Amino acid sequence: MLPEPNGSGSEAMVSSAEEMKFRIGGEAKDGSCYLHKFRLYETRSKFYMVGRDKSRALWRVLKIDRLEPSELGIREDSTRYSESECYDLLKRIHEGNRSTGGLKFITNCYGIVGFVKFLGPYYMLLITKRRQIGDICGHNIYAVTKSEMIALPNPSVQSNMANSKIENRYKKLLCTVDLTKDFFFSYSYPVMRSLQKNLCSGETGQVLYETMFVWNEYLTRGIRNHLKNTQWTVALVYGFFKQVKLSISGKDFKLTLIARRSRHYAGTRYLKRGVNEKGRVANDVETEQIVSEGVLEGCPEHLTSVVQNRGSIPLFWSQETSRLNIKPDIILQKKDQNFEATCLHFENLVKRYGNPIIILNLIKTREKKPRESILRSEFANAIDFINKDLPEESRLKFLHWDLNKHSRSKTTNVLALLHKVASYALTLTGFFYCQVTPILKLEGALNWHTSEQDYLRNWFGQNTCNSNTDAAGILVSGPNNQNGFSDIAEYGTIGNECQEDNVSHVENCLVEPPKLQTGVLRTNCIDCLDRTNVAQYAYGLAALGHQLHALGIIDISRVDLDAPLADDLMSCYETMGDTLALQYGGSAAHNKIFSERRGQWKAATQSQEFFRTLQRYYSNAYMDAEKQDAINVFLGHFQPQEGKPALWELDSDQHYNVGMRGLAYSDENTRSFFKRSLSDGNILCESNASVSDSTSGQKKPIHSVLPDIGTTMGLSESTPEISTCDSDISYSRYTPSVARRQLFADMQRDRCCESEHICFNENGSEDGFNCSNFLDLDWLSSSGNSCEEEIYDR
């Protein structure tokens, strides 16, 4: 090895941020490809990371200072080396540092996860092993199989704090976030976004790291600010990824199921409930189902995608972890009487997906001791309050449907009914369909924002991906009608298709007209785990039929519940449900409905459900506090600071203003600071201030809230709440004794003359709270348990 040169091109730093602005998906603006393999070396004064592209034609060098004990010093060599030139450089570095030990090889790696600092030095987190778990349009998706954390300073300059008990405890805490479980990434495909957003949005580079599904946004912030590019880091998505090859009628296709968990207001079951002041909800997960056909190399690939969402009920509510009570009381806070945080949440959904927003609420309506039913009543009133001042086409669409009650009925086929609901919802949102040309499928050359945008403009007009898109890059208006799409009924198909007979040539390949999804189905139960997963499977199955039909694989747009393919899809959703439940709830999902569907022995199902209940209870009571602390450190919500309390010394999870080093990004996860009691669910509060009282004094009308995306709010830290416990001091805005007719009387008067689709089912006391403003519940139940009825006739 040779000495480190002085004043050579290898020392020249990047002079322009624009010169090296790499995007996650595809080529850099200067024509270079992404780096995907790295080797780490060290001298006494520096780390040298050498990165290369897949073809071994491009070699780059990154230098990290080791003599600064507590600061992050990173420089990028602007020279683009060949393999031999890079080897010569390393030899010169070795020779130049021979007196202090020379250049030593440390490890192979596959990307930088980020840099983190506690009370001592900076640490670098690396991916040292990976495995391919799938591909999208020829772009590989990887999971992490091994990671490593390396202290940056040379041991000779490290402070005493580097090996202190507190420092070691923080390091151990961070390592409890296991990167080898459920994290995935891609070098060339923006896997943190849906297929439709990747084709319609012009966002590149660092903007992608700031999206809600990139979990190492905070960890990579330092290096991204230094280098002004994302060439050396990978963007980690947390959730679920599964890709399988399936067949029907002798035709093969590839199904990809992706779940992306939001980093906003992220955490564990009892420590993260409801909504925060920013409108972010707990357990917010976007699920995407991509179906593509197997095609010959060089031919266009047809792709379809459908997106759905799950998230905690967007109200201020909580449950206190209790080691004495396996079902803690639900506490509903009476702090947001104008439902401003709820409104912010639905603003965000509109921004991400467009209209309509369809709410499928599966929680219980009647209980001996009111728990879920209190949230059910409040959620219904929140939706009503928001809808009153919105134009009819922008109103939230909802279906309140007690899945637990219906699943107990021996005469009700829950999956068949949910399949009907899902099929109807699909007529309102559509799904995404496009044709990807061969030139865009080449690994490392995916240029989403040139040819494909031109392709979409051919169909939707010159401003498709600019002025006609919302902030998330989804087309929400256009030339054909008020929603930007031709009438669905005109062509008799789901999917927002712009023109029926047009064809286009992109890159000399025949391209069919695209279809876009506008709006989303948002499903919730109390935990958004077990019942929600059943409903999401039903929606995925309904969508699968239409996706396969769009690809020309089947002749009718339906896959029967009894078909073998439905069982294959159920297995995928069951695995996804177990994974998401372990992340948030601490155990695999309760899959009673799936188990019964498979014909599993009833005693075995009961035994399995009991074991998972105990496992979830143990995790929530004994493990979740530390797990939540680890998440807060990983996401940067808590940053240690000398002279401030350590994370484990605080008596609450709500501590994000502690040790923030002047950075203003903690409020995404802020919530009221609760004084915890050792009772089975009571929470002590300090004042009666409400959300409205804590604003600037002028109340914003609700009709002006939803359209103004990005509204910020300053809300009270301590407010009264509604508790389900039996204490005399607890109270409820809506008691369980309120009659169903009275509860929805005002809503009926306001809506019954405006839309013929509103249905309030009042046949019997048990169904009093099942209602919808877009679906006829009499139709839903009138045809029994069959899902064969063609919904387009309605």
VOGU-3710 file (C-alpha; in Angstrom, 3 decimals, decimal comma):
1> mlpepngsgs> 0,000/0,000/0,000  1,164/3,510/-0,796  1,226/6,815/1,123  -1,637/9,234/1,384  -1,028/11,924/-1,233  -0,808/15,611/-0,312  -2,767/18,038/-2,412  -3,811/15,397/-4,908  -7,205/15,060/-6,448  -8,108/12,571/-3,721
11> eamvssaeem> -8,192/15,437/-1,210  -10,470/17,630/-3,301  -13,862/17,869/-1,730  -17,199/18,183/-3,429  -17,597/21,858/-4,241  -21,153/21,839/-5,353  -24,093/20,156/-3,702  -25,868/19,932/-7,031  -22,934/18,090/-8,627  -23,393/15,061/-6,396
21> kfriggeakd> -27,095/15,045/-5,665  -27,813/11,317/-5,830  -31,308/9,998/-5,761  -32,210/6,776/-4,033  -33,804/5,341/-7,138  -31,762/5,314/-10,289  -28,927/7,436/-11,569  -27,410/10,543/-10,098  -27,837/13,789/-11,936  -24,235/13,641/-13,097
31> gscylhkfrl> -24,877/10,260/-14,700  -23,144/8,134/-12,086  -24,706/4,978/-10,716  -25,432/4,116/-7,127  -22,880/2,491/-4,863  -23,837/-0,829/-3,336  -20,687/-2,480/-1,957  -18,182/-0,922/0,407  -14,908/-1,724/2,189  -13,876/0,026/5,390
41> yetrskfymv> -10,205/0,714/6,210  -8,561/2,616/9,057  -5,411/4,501/9,857  -4,650/6,126/13,177  -6,215/9,404/12,027  -8,955/8,406/9,567  -11,446/5,818/8,422  -11,480/5,304/4,653  -14,615/3,863/3,102  -14,297/2,713/-0,500
51> grdksralwr> -17,544/2,259/-2,408  -18,188/0,829/-5,858  -21,118/0,348/-8,176  -22,421/-2,995/-9,411  -20,409/-2,936/-12,630  -17,135/-2,119/-10,760  -16,689/0,854/-13,117  -17,218/3,591/-10,513  -15,149/3,790/-7,295  -15,497/6,527/-4,680
61> vlkidrleps> -13,748/7,288/-1,380  -15,184/8,677/1,855  -12,953/9,935/4,703  -14,024/10,064/8,350  -11,942/11,859/10,972  -10,778/9,798/14,000  -8,881/12,480/15,941  -11,900/14,519/17,000  -13,273/12,967/20,223  -16,839/14,296/20,056
71> elgiredstr> -17,521/15,843/16,641  -18,459/14,312/13,298  -15,945/15,042/10,562  -16,772/13,568/7,140  -15,305/14,442/3,753  -15,977/12,968/0,348  -13,292/12,648/-2,289  -14,727/14,175/-5,456  -12,562/12,032/-7,744  -14,256/9,239/-9,652
81> ysesecydll> -11,760/6,393/-9,630  -11,352/3,249/-11,669  -10,602/0,029/-9,800  -6,857/0,226/-10,448  -6,706/3,921/-9,538  -8,470/3,251/-6,268  -6,071/0,418/-5,478  -3,094/2,701/-6,138  -4,581/5,335/-3,833  -4,928/2,834/-0,984
91> krihegnrst> -1,309/1,745/-1,456  -0,120/5,340/-1,166  -2,213/5,846/1,960  -0,657/2,757/3,512  2,877/3,857/2,743  2,238/7,355/4,061  0,952/6,007/7,386  3,408/3,124/7,837  5,001/4,773/10,905  1,686/4,697/12,783
101> gglkfitncy> 0,598/1,232/11,698  -0,372/1,794/8,082  -3,760/1,148/6,509  -5,763/-1,724/7,975  -8,804/-3,441/6,535  -11,767/-3,492/8,961  -14,809/-4,990/7,247  -16,864/-5,339/4,126  -20,200/-3,555/4,345  -23,254/-2,720/2,290
111> givgfvkflg> -24,142/0,788/3,368  -24,149/3,209/6,261  -27,246/3,137/8,499  -26,173/6,376/10,174  -24,213/8,032/12,961  -25,272/8,437/16,575  -23,881/10,161/19,655  -24,876/9,651/23,295  -22,653/11,319/25,919  -19,271/10,296/24,505
121> pyymllitkr> -18,032/9,816/20,931  -19,883/9,371/17,664  -20,614/5,828/16,479  -21,078/4,615/12,922  -23,742/1,972/12,193  -23,001/-0,292/9,238  -24,778/-3,086/7,395  -22,203/-5,889/7,216  -24,417/-8,629/5,761  -27,546/-8,540/3,632
131> rqigdicghn> -29,836/-10,906/1,754  -32,071/-10,311/-1,229  -35,762/-10,717/-0,421  -37,304/-9,657/-3,717  -37,202/-7,201/-6,574  -39,466/-4,575/-8,103  -39,012/-3,853/-11,808  -35,654/-5,613/-11,641  -34,465/-3,516/-8,709  -33,325/-5,661/-5,818
141> iyavtksemi> -34,823/-5,318/-2,329  -32,651/-6,401/0,598  -33,042/-7,273/4,252  -30,342/-6,660/6,860  -28,836/-9,880/8,227  -25,995/-8,379/10,278  -25,037/-4,900/11,459  -22,164/-3,414/13,424  -21,621/-0,267/15,520  -18,107/1,217/15,413
151> alpnpsvqsn> -16,800/4,057/17,588  -15,224/6,762/15,414  -12,413/8,273/17,570  -9,078/6,583/17,929  -8,880/5,044/21,442  -6,032/7,407/22,284  -8,303/10,456/22,024  -11,502/9,019/23,487  -12,848/10,657/26,620  -13,530/8,813/29,856
161> manskienry> -17,222/9,035/29,055  -16,759/6,596/26,137  -16,566/3,615/28,491  -18,834/4,833/31,271  -21,724/2,733/32,549  -24,266/5,241/31,257  -22,675/5,292/27,786  -22,604/1,501/27,622  -26,211/1,329/28,712  -27,268/3,669/25,899
171> kkllctvdlt> -25,282/1,567/23,408  -26,972/-1,588/24,634  -30,368/0,136/24,473  -29,848/1,197/20,862  -28,791/-2,327/19,917  -32,137/-3,681/21,131  -33,572/-2,186/17,918  -32,747/-5,280/15,899  -31,995/-4,233/12,343  -32,084/-7,858/11,234
181> kdfffsysyp> -35,820/-8,066/11,957  -38,272/-6,462/9,563  -36,022/-3,708/8,142  -35,516/-3,615/4,374  -33,979/-1,309/1,767  -33,028/-0,900/-1,868  -30,182/0,972/-3,521  -32,037/1,844/-6,712  -35,776/1,673/-5,960  -37,470/4,111/-3,522
191> vmrslqknlc> -39,098/1,352/-1,470  -40,326/3,877/1,097  -42,948/5,008/-1,420  -45,688/3,264/-3,337  -45,277/2,340/-6,976  -47,733/5,047/-7,994  -45,881/7,763/-6,091  -42,589/6,683/-7,618  -44,032/7,093/-11,099  -45,876/10,343/-10,451
201> sgetgqvlye> -43,634/12,282/-8,080  -40,446/14,121/-8,968  -38,969/13,837/-5,477  -35,373/12,615/-5,374  -32,375/12,313/-3,083  -32,569/13,717/0,426  -36,281/14,523/0,193  -36,989/10,788/0,208  -35,139/10,342/3,505  -37,454/12,864/5,121
211> tmfvwneylt> -40,581/10,885/4,331  -42,515/9,234/7,128  -41,439/5,670/6,378  -37,646/6,091/6,540  -36,691/5,028/10,057  -33,049/6,113/9,948  -33,828/9,673/8,868  -32,390/11,020/12,135  -29,335/8,734/12,082  -28,414/9,799/8,537
221> rgirnhlknt> -29,084/13,492/9,058  -25,472/14,291/9,989  -23,830/12,688/6,960  -26,500/13,989/4,607  -25,965/17,528/5,861  -22,211/17,173/5,426  -22,192/15,647/1,947  -25,472/16,955/0,494  -26,098/13,548/-1,044  -27,322/10,069/-0,103
231> qwtvalvygf> -24,687/8,041/-1,960  -23,201/6,314/1,087  -26,295/5,620/3,139  -29,293/3,330/2,766  -32,836/4,310/3,667  -34,296/1,706/6,024  -38,014/0,959/5,952  -39,540/-0,878/8,920  -42,518/-3,166/8,544  -42,966/-6,168/6,298
241> fkqvklsisg> -41,889/-7,316/2,839  -42,845/-10,587/1,185  -42,698/-11,595/-2,449  -44,117/-14,845/-3,790  -44,721/-16,404/-7,185  -48,279/-17,662/-7,599  -50,352/-19,073/-10,423  -53,983/-19,271/-11,468  -55,409/-21,097/-14,447  -51,899/-22,123/-15,420
251> kdfkltliar> -50,638/-18,532/-15,610  -47,862/-17,335/-13,317  -47,612/-13,930/-11,660  -45,631/-12,286/-8,880  -47,275/-10,863/-5,773  -45,433/-8,422/-3,520  -46,893/-7,437/-0,157  -45,276/-4,448/1,568  -46,143/-2,878/4,915  -44,443/0,413/5,782
261> rsrhyagtry> -44,608/1,527/9,408  -44,555/5,275/10,059  -41,739/6,646/12,214  -44,022/9,393/13,482  -45,548/8,701/16,887  -44,041/5,214/16,726  -43,858/2,832/19,641  -45,492/0,047/21,574  -49,105/-0,837/22,204  -49,964/0,833/25,536
271> lkrgvnekgr> -47,356/3,594/25,295  -48,549/4,847/21,927  -52,294/5,165/21,506  -54,546/7,463/19,527  -53,356/10,714/18,000  -50,868/13,418/18,938  -51,143/17,168/18,487  -49,659/16,980/14,989  -52,375/14,613/13,823  -50,015/11,629/13,727
281> vandveteqi> -51,523/8,379/14,940  -50,007/5,352/16,611  -49,465/2,138/14,638  -49,753/3,981/11,327  -48,975/1,422/8,601  -49,327/1,688/4,835  -49,896/-1,627/3,057  -49,208/-1,999/-0,649  -50,080/-5,016/-2,780  -48,195/-5,162/-6,079
291> vsegvlegcp> -49,084/-7,713/-8,739  -46,996/-8,130/-11,879  -46,940/-10,671/-14,663  -44,012/-12,801/-15,720  -42,810/-11,432/-19,062  -40,070/-12,225/-21,532  -36,916/-10,130/-21,292  -37,135/-7,032/-23,455  -40,926/-6,809/-23,338  -42,942/-4,236/-21,398
301> ehltsvvqnr> -43,964/-5,300/-17,899  -47,503/-4,667/-16,709  -47,731/-3,637/-13,051  -50,647/-3,104/-10,731  -50,666/-1,775/-7,207  -53,230/-1,003/-4,538  -52,602/0,785/-1,240  -54,547/0,676/2,019  -53,898/2,111/5,469  -54,300/1,213/9,130
311> gsiplfwsqe> -53,858/3,451/12,148  -55,008/4,014/15,707  -58,328/5,782/16,300  -57,435/9,480/15,844  -58,622/10,726/19,228  -56,745/11,595/22,411  -56,993/8,367/24,341  -54,679/6,040/26,222  -54,400/2,867/28,269  -52,203/2,579/31,313
321> tsrlnikpdi> -49,925/-0,454/31,377  -50,851/-2,586/34,364  -49,299/-5,744/35,761  -52,529/-6,435/37,650  -55,049/-5,943/34,871  -54,772/-7,819/31,586  -57,300/-5,416/29,968  -56,505/-1,897/31,237  -59,164/0,776/31,169  -59,425/3,062/28,170
331> ilqkkdqnfe> -59,057/6,737/29,035  -60,577/9,196/26,590  -59,321/12,724/27,133  -61,676/15,624/26,721  -58,964/17,951/25,464  -59,828/18,477/21,795  -63,469/19,447/21,701  -63,207/20,764/18,138  -61,414/17,597/16,975  -58,570/19,660/15,539
341> atclhfenlv> -55,961/16,886/15,862  -58,402/14,433/14,267  -58,890/16,882/11,431  -55,124/17,242/10,985  -54,853/13,478/10,712  -57,371/13,290/7,890  -55,723/16,297/6,203  -52,548/14,268/6,132  -54,337/11,270/4,615  -55,809/13,476/1,889
351> krygnpiiil> -52,353/14,894/1,247  -50,895/11,393/0,958  -53,645/9,644/-0,993  -56,219/12,143/-2,239  -59,996/11,783/-1,853  -62,062/9,869/-0,901  -60,928/8,790/2,548  -62,961/5,704/3,490  -63,025/4,759/7,177  -63,736/1,176/8,165
361> nliktrekkp> -64,148/1,162/11,955  -64,365/-2,344/13,406  -64,502/-1,722/17,149  -67,252/-2,943/19,465  -70,518/-1,086/19,801  -71,938/-2,566/23,013  -70,150/-3,957/26,056  -71,109/-4,839/29,608  -68,407/-2,480/30,828  -67,950/0,307/28,277
371> resilrsefa> -64,441/0,370/26,830  -64,231/0,341/23,052  -67,792/1,614/22,737  -66,794/4,961/24,279  -64,251/5,481/21,508  -66,813/4,295/18,983  -69,247/7,030/20,010  -66,593/9,738/20,092  -65,110/8,736/16,745  -68,543/8,873/15,115
381> naidfinkdl> -69,079/12,367/16,444  -65,619/13,480/15,329  -66,366/12,343/11,776  -69,746/14,053/11,856  -68,221/17,269/13,195  -65,580/17,339/10,450  -68,020/16,471/7,662  -70,530/19,193/8,514  -68,475/21,964/6,951  -67,011/20,031/4,031
391> peesrlkflh> -68,439/19,877/0,509  -70,138/16,571/-0,171  -67,441/15,300/-2,550  -64,742/15,865/0,102  -66,533/14,357/3,082  -65,069/11,438/4,968  -66,844/8,225/4,080  -67,336/5,793/6,936  -68,635/2,404/7,903  -68,908/1,532/11,593
401> wdlnkhsrsk> -69,182/-2,241/11,734  -68,734/-4,364/14,864  -66,630/-7,238/13,539  -66,437/-8,942/16,917  -70,213/-9,205/17,191  -70,654/-10,467/13,638  -67,847/-13,020/13,985  -69,675/-14,599/16,939  -72,710/-15,318/14,783  -72,735/-18,837/13,354
411> ttnvlallhk> -74,826/-17,675/10,405  -72,525/-14,824/9,355  -69,617/-15,258/6,996  -67,487/-12,315/8,103  -64,968/-12,616/5,278  -67,711/-12,657/2,666  -69,281/-9,496/4,079  -65,917/-7,745/4,351  -65,188/-8,798/0,772  -68,361/-6,998/-0,340
421> vasyaltltg> -67,362/-3,876/1,590  -63,883/-3,979/0,079  -65,214/-4,433/-3,453  -67,451/-1,417/-3,064  -64,600/0,670/-1,632  -62,492/-0,243/-4,667  -65,093/1,297/-6,969  -64,476/4,598/-5,172  -60,663/4,615/-5,017  -59,624/2,493/-7,965
431> ffycqvtpil> -56,153/0,976/-8,148  -52,906/1,720/-9,954  -52,046/0,131/-13,302  -49,238/0,946/-15,706  -46,889/-0,537/-18,232  -43,150/-0,237/-17,542  -40,912/-0,202/-20,606  -37,784/-2,392/-20,804  -35,356/0,511/-20,656  -36,768/1,463/-17,251
441> klegalnwht> -36,343/-2,034/-15,833  -32,572/-2,105/-16,056  -30,939/-2,474/-12,646  -29,357/0,820/-11,685  -30,957/2,808/-14,491  -34,458/3,371/-13,208  -35,335/6,905/-14,283  -38,805/7,339/-12,841  -38,968/11,018/-13,484  -38,322/11,371/-17,221
451> seqdylrnwf> -39,724/8,729/-19,555  -42,437/7,544/-17,195  -43,591/11,072/-16,415  -43,707/11,797/-20,138  -45,737/8,626/-20,489  -48,227/9,772/-17,877  -48,392/13,247/-19,411  -49,391/11,684/-22,723  -52,528/10,466/-20,975  -53,267/13,069/-18,343
461> gqntcnsntd> -51,956/16,285/-19,871  -48,724/18,251/-19,604  -49,095/19,068/-15,909  -49,886/15,594/-14,644  -46,909/15,257/-12,355  -46,713/18,906/-11,394  -49,681/21,214/-10,873  -52,244/18,421/-10,940  -50,626/16,441/-8,176  -51,022/16,915/-4,482
471> aagilvsgpn> -48,082/17,316/-2,126  -47,520/13,573/-2,083  -47,350/13,332/-5,848  -50,728/11,683/-6,486  -52,897/12,931/-9,320  -56,042/14,448/-7,842  -57,472/16,522/-10,679  -57,437/16,480/-14,437  -59,262/17,180/-17,682  -61,984/14,524/-17,719
481> nqngfsdiae> -64,129/15,256/-14,684  -64,006/16,838/-11,253  -61,835/14,029/-9,923  -59,478/14,020/-12,869  -60,688/10,721/-14,334  -63,297/9,498/-16,720  -66,421/8,031/-15,227  -65,796/4,528/-13,905  -69,159/3,214/-14,921  -68,591/4,291/-18,523
491> ygtignecqe> -65,959/1,583/-18,978  -67,312/-0,877/-16,459  -64,015/-1,348/-14,655  -62,357/-0,340/-11,451  -59,345/1,909/-11,800  -59,308/5,547/-12,797  -58,608/5,169/-16,495  -58,215/8,298/-18,546  -58,952/7,194/-22,103  -60,311/3,959/-23,409
501> dnvshvencl> -58,941/3,555/-26,908  -55,726/5,555/-26,834  -52,320/3,938/-27,184  -48,911/5,476/-26,716  -45,336/4,621/-27,631  -42,668/5,199/-25,016  -39,120/4,070/-25,825  -40,556/2,367/-28,972  -42,756/0,066/-26,846  -46,528/-0,129/-26,972
511> veppklqtgv> -47,951/1,368/-23,796  -51,526/1,068/-22,609  -53,366/3,854/-20,773  -52,592/3,970/-17,048  -55,029/3,896/-14,162  -54,430/5,733/-10,906  -55,687/5,158/-7,388  -57,204/8,199/-5,710  -58,196/7,939/-2,084  -57,611/5,151/0,399
521> lrtncidcld> -59,410/2,722/2,672  -58,391/3,347/6,288  -59,146/0,436/8,630  -58,956/0,369/12,407  -59,962/-1,715/15,398  -58,762/-0,976/18,927  -55,149/-2,111/18,383  -55,228/-2,070/14,567  -53,756/-5,565/14,624  -56,073/-8,581/14,695
531> rtnvaqyayg> -59,471/-7,533/13,354  -57,825/-4,953/11,109  -55,665/-7,610/9,483  -58,723/-9,707/8,620  -60,340/-6,702/6,941  -57,136/-5,855/5,089  -56,963/-9,402/3,754  -60,532/-9,093/2,479  -59,596/-5,849/0,741  -56,446/-7,417/-0,691
541> laalghqlha> -58,445/-10,342/-2,053  -61,011/-8,063/-3,667  -58,206/-6,003/-5,194  -56,342/-9,094/-6,392  -59,225/-10,088/-8,636  -59,216/-6,689/-10,320  -55,430/-6,609/-10,559  -55,278/-10,009/-12,249  -58,098/-9,012/-14,564  -56,246/-5,824/-15,542
551> lgiidisrvd> -53,174/-7,921/-16,365  -55,256/-10,218/-18,549  -54,542/-13,250/-16,385  -58,187/-13,976/-15,513  -61,380/-13,219/-17,418  -63,490/-11,941/-14,523  -62,428/-9,444/-11,883  -62,961/-11,690/-8,884  -61,126/-14,382/-6,943  -63,507/-16,538/-4,915
561> ldapladdlm> -62,946/-16,967/-1,209  -62,844/-20,737/-1,679  -60,225/-20,644/-4,428  -56,717/-22,002/-3,661  -55,326/-18,593/-4,603  -57,365/-17,009/-1,798  -55,676/-19,357/0,667  -52,256/-18,384/-0,691  -53,072/-14,704/-0,237  -54,472/-15,353/3,244
571> scyetmgdtl> -51,166/-16,950/4,207  -49,300/-13,808/3,122  -51,620/-11,512/5,067  -51,508/-13,781/8,094  -47,713/-13,616/8,112  -47,848/-9,846/7,721  -50,366/-9,578/10,554  -48,161/-11,635/12,861  -45,138/-9,492/12,035  -46,912/-6,169/12,610
581> alqyggsaah> -48,503/-7,476/15,811  -45,119/-8,540/17,206  -43,717/-5,083/16,463  -46,512/-3,145/18,147  -48,258/-5,580/20,476  -45,529/-8,009/21,520  -47,135/-11,220/20,227  -48,314/-12,723/16,981  -51,780/-11,690/15,851  -54,986/-13,335/17,021
591> nkifserrgq> -55,943/-15,220/13,861  -59,114/-16,956/14,975  -60,988/-16,173/11,764  -58,096/-17,362/9,593  -57,685/-20,511/11,691  -61,374/-21,347/11,361  -61,162/-20,683/7,638  -58,396/-23,261/7,345  -60,438/-25,748/9,347  -58,038/-25,833/12,268
601> wkaatqsqef> -59,144/-27,844/15,284  -61,130/-25,565/17,609  -59,249/-26,624/20,747  -55,933/-25,900/19,036  -57,163/-22,466/18,012  -58,312/-21,683/21,552  -54,996/-22,822/22,989  -53,091/-20,690/20,481  -55,207/-17,614/21,202  -54,747/-18,042/24,963
611> frtlqryysn> -50,985/-18,357/24,642  -50,772/-15,239/22,472  -52,901/-13,305/24,958  -50,471/-14,189/27,743  -47,470/-13,395/25,561  -48,904/-9,990/24,662  -49,715/-9,258/28,317  -46,171/-10,138/29,447  -44,590/-8,049/26,703  -46,802/-5,035/27,414
621> aymdaekqda> -46,300/-5,201/31,192  -42,594/-6,038/31,390  -40,858/-5,402/28,060  -42,497/-2,458/26,331  -41,012/0,340/28,436  -37,465/-0,562/27,406  -38,562/-1,236/23,842  -40,148/2,215/23,691  -36,982/3,816/25,063  -34,927/2,106/22,368
631> invflghfqp> -37,270/3,349/19,644  -37,088/6,892/21,012  -33,274/6,829/20,951  -33,130/5,270/17,469  -35,542/7,849/16,024  -33,863/10,755/17,818  -36,878/11,648/19,943  -34,638/11,541/22,996  -31,014/12,658/22,897  -28,875/12,227/26,033
641> qegkpalwel> -27,238/15,298/27,472  -24,862/15,722/30,375  -26,517/17,191/33,448  -29,966/16,007/32,338  -31,821/12,917/33,581  -31,052/9,683/31,804  -33,796/8,162/29,714  -34,500/5,359/32,193  -34,761/7,840/35,077  -37,873/9,460/33,622
651> dsdqhynvgm> -41,244/8,208/34,820  -42,988/8,578/31,486  -42,514/7,934/27,797  -43,612/11,508/27,048  -40,249/13,227/27,547  -39,178/14,513/24,176  -38,123/17,980/25,300  -35,277/16,522/27,373  -31,801/17,015/25,922  -32,778/18,137/22,460
661> rglaysdent> -29,613/20,175/21,688  -31,714/22,946/20,213  -33,237/20,862/17,418  -36,932/21,335/16,712  -38,137/18,018/15,424  -39,375/16,306/18,537  -42,909/17,671/18,405  -44,003/15,065/15,847  -44,211/12,646/18,736  -45,130/14,945/21,556
671> rsffkrslsd> -48,108/14,152/23,698  -49,313/15,151/27,136  -46,960/14,423/30,024  -48,934/12,064/32,216  -48,237/11,637/35,914  -48,501/7,916/36,266  -50,426/6,232/39,017  -50,028/2,627/40,146  -53,752/2,017/39,816  -55,233/-0,100/37,058
681> gnilcesnas> -55,766/2,766/34,692  -56,338/6,116/36,384  -54,301/9,059/35,141  -53,896/12,165/37,240  -54,107/15,487/35,448  -53,046/18,951/36,478  -55,451/21,360/34,811  -58,670/21,616/32,830  -57,159/23,422/29,863  -58,516/22,247/26,536
691> vsdstsgqkk> -57,023/22,276/23,099  -59,132/25,224/22,074  -58,034/27,212/25,116  -54,376/26,715/24,279  -54,568/28,102/20,760  -53,842/31,689/19,889  -57,345/32,810/20,725  -59,035/32,662/17,321  -60,781/29,401/16,617  -60,306/28,193/13,052
701> pihsvlpdig> -63,534/27,054/11,372  -63,479/23,367/10,592  -64,251/23,951/6,912  -60,996/25,908/6,603  -58,915/23,290/8,360  -59,006/20,339/5,939  -58,020/22,253/2,798  -55,063/23,972/4,528  -52,523/21,188/4,487  -49,678/21,643/6,905
711> ttmglsestp> -51,517/23,601/9,589  -49,543/23,660/12,827  -50,991/23,828/16,288  -49,813/24,517/19,795  -51,830/22,434/22,209  -52,221/22,080/25,919  -50,009/19,664/27,808  -52,516/18,789/30,516  -56,201/18,234/30,050  -59,154/16,367/31,523
721> eistcdsdis> -59,992/12,934/30,243  -62,804/10,461/30,097  -62,059/7,203/31,882  -63,739/3,856/31,665  -62,789/2,976/35,212  -65,355/2,933/37,977  -64,040/5,921/39,873  -66,579/8,581/40,828  -64,427/11,304/39,311  -64,473/9,826/35,826
731> ysrytpsvar> -67,048/10,984/33,329  -67,959/10,518/29,707  -69,050/12,914/27,038  -71,349/10,182/25,729  -72,543/7,597/28,178  -73,516/4,101/27,076  -77,094/4,848/28,038  -77,511/7,287/25,146  -80,059/5,852/22,745  -78,829/5,049/19,281
741> rqlfadmqrd> -81,558/7,158/17,680  -80,653/10,115/19,831  -76,933/9,677/19,204  -77,298/9,921/15,449  -80,447/12,026/15,243  -78,652/15,208/14,257  -76,522/13,370/11,765  -79,580/11,848/10,145  -81,322/15,187/9,845  -78,247/16,748/8,264
751> rccesehicf> -77,509/13,933/5,832  -80,598/11,944/4,917  -81,711/14,347/2,223  -78,220/14,883/0,816  -77,161/11,389/-0,177  -79,148/8,288/-0,945  -76,248/6,080/0,166  -76,433/6,929/3,860  -77,792/4,084/5,918  -78,351/3,927/9,657
761> nengsedgfn> -79,246/0,366/10,497  -81,627/0,322/13,446  -83,027/-3,157/13,091  -82,610/-4,480/16,602  -80,657/-3,189/19,535  -77,513/-5,025/18,588  -77,137/-3,242/15,236  -77,941/0,246/16,382  -74,439/1,604/16,016  -73,667/0,020/12,630
771> csnfldldwl> -73,923/2,861/10,163  -72,433/4,210/6,984  -72,733/7,258/4,764  -71,583/5,525/1,572  -72,704/1,900/1,843  -76,235/0,520/2,080  -76,162/-1,815/5,073  -79,458/-3,397/4,068  -77,797/-4,398/0,801  -74,751/-5,630/2,689
781> sssgnsceee> -76,831/-7,998/4,803  -79,704/-8,744/2,406  -77,757/-11,080/0,140  -76,646/-13,219/3,052  -73,037/-14,243/3,073  -72,455/-14,362/-0,632  -69,980/-12,044/-2,305  -71,058/-13,041/-5,788  -73,368/-10,084/-6,358  -72,032/-7,630/-8,890
791> iydr> -71,600/-4,377/-7,035  -71,429/-2,178/-10,102  -75,150/-2,544/-10,546  -75,713/-0,627/-7,331
//
